[in-house]
Amino acid sequence: MDTANPLPAQIVDINLATLVLILGIFFVVVGIIVAGVVYRESREWRKMVLPMFDRSLSETASESPNESAGLTPRTAAYGKEIFGRVFSHMDVAGLLGGAGMVIFGILVILIGLSIGS
């Protein structure tokens, strides 16, 4: 063995390359699914939660007379703004997380191709 270059020049194993390719394809598919599901669920939750802040005071009134009379317009606007930001961040996180998984899957596919050749 040559001491100047102790590492093997090539690693050629078809079974390992196939396994790594399948793993890379799996990461690409899962990344696309994750991005789509998180984005869609964020939109659905936004449609369910944000209209609660648009209700009138009579619809959100408390059940007992000792409690406050529901959401004030200022509190409702503040809550709507906060939840709007949360759902916007969920959109971005889902899309970036899915894109990151797809990029990782492409890198794994490239590694699998280099192992197989």
Secondary structure, DSSP 8 states (H G I E B T S, - for coil): --SSS-S-S----HHHHHHHHHHHHHHHHHHHHHHHHHHHHHHHHHHHHGGGGGS-TTTT--SSTTS--S--HHHHHHHHHHHHHHHHHHHHHHHHHHHHHHHHHHHHHHHHHHHH-
